[in-house]
Structure formats: structure tokens, C-alpha cells
Amino acid sequence: MEAMVGETFFLLSTFVKVLLDKLVSTEFVGIFRSSNLDVSLLEKLTIALLKFQAILDDEEEKQITTDLKLDARRRIVLFEIHNLFDEI
């Protein structure tokens, strides 16, 4: 079970890192700007994903899977990310 949780954290963390790399790429930002989309939303999304990445790294480092405080932090940041995707 612990191995499965570790794999899940690793996969999710890797996905977020790849997503962040794409979001900050010059090509993507250029496309975003040329589409007349609000670049400040992209910046907010990047910050929210960085927060989420930090939470995942913290959980993985401490191997915390049931800490309610971290779970609440994760939910808050995911809610923020969800709302930003809706706004974009």
C-alpha cells in the first residue's frame, strides 16, 4: 500500500512539473497572449501549481498521507487551480 501511495505522489508530482514547464514556455505564453487571454490568470495558475507542487513535495518527503492539515491545504490549492481553469 505504501509503495502505491509513493508511486501516486511521484506520478502526480511529475505531471505537475511537466505542466509547469509547458505553462512557462515561451511558445505557450506567446500563444496565450496572441489569443487575447488574460496573462495574469496564467501567472496565477502557475503560482497555484507551484504551491500544489510544494505541498506534494512536502507530503512525499514526510510520507504524510492522512494528515488533515495537509489534506486541507491540498484541497484549497486544487480548488484555486480549478477556478483559474474556469476563468481561463
N, C-alpha and C positions, 0 to 999 in steps of 0.2 A: 504494500500500500504506500509506504514512504517513497519507494522508487517511482511509483506512478505520479505522486504529488510532485516530486522533484522534476520529472520529465515534463509535467504540465507547466510548472514555473519556467522551465528552460524554453519550451516552445512558445509560450506567451511572451516571455521576455525577448526572445529572438524576433518574433513577429513585430513587437512594438519598436525594436531597434531598426528593423528594415523599413517600417512605415515612417519612422522619424527621418531616416536617411532620404527617403523619397520626398517627404514633405519639404525638406530644407534644400533640396537640389535646385540648382539654378534653372534647370529646364522646367521643373514643375512650378516654381514660383513665377517664371515668365508666362507660362500657360495660364496660371491662375490670374495674374494681372491683366493679361490680354483678354480674358473673359469678363473683365469688369466686375470681378468678385471682390469682396471686401478683404483686403490683405490682413487687416487687423484680426479678423476671425481666424485666419491661417496661423498667425502668430500666437493667438490664444490657444488654439488647438495644439500647437507644438509644445507650449508650456504645460498644458494639461497632460499631454502624453509623457513629457519628461517627469512630471510629478508621479504619474502612474508607474513609469519605469523605476523611479526611486523607491516606490512602495514595494514593487515586485522584488527589486534587488534586496531590500531590507528583509522582506519575508523569506526570501531564499537563503540569505546569509544566516539568519537566525533560525531558519527552518520552522517558521511560525505558520501554522495552518488554521488555528482555531482562535487566535487572539481577536476578541471582539473589537478592540480599538483599531487594529489594522484592517479588519474586515470593513468597519465603518468608513475608514479613510479611503479604502479601495472603492467602495460603493459611491462615495461622494465624488471622487475624481471621475469614475466611469459615467456618472450622471452628467457631470460637466462636459465630458467628451461627447456624449450622446447629444446634448443640447447644442453644442457647437456644430456637429454634423448637420443637425436640423437647420440651423441658421445659415450654413453654407449652402 
